[in-house]
């Protein structure tokens, strides 16, 4: 787990300097996996329809609900590696 955590931290740093900006769907996936890996399942109410960005982020995070931290970290690492 310590190795995965270190690899995850490197991927987080690498995500800030990708060669090109990913599309919105990929950015939402990156966000959701990061939040699932670091916080756990989404909590709270879904934002209202006037907060489209918040709602999209909540929906993306809710899609990975139930995934354990290690699996979310590994998927995050794999996704960032695929974007390099």
Secondary structure as UniProt FT lines:
FT   HELIX           2..15
FT   TURN            16..17
FT   HELIX           24..38
FT   TURN            49..50
FT   HELIX           52..63
FT   TURN            64..66
FT   HELIX           69..83
//
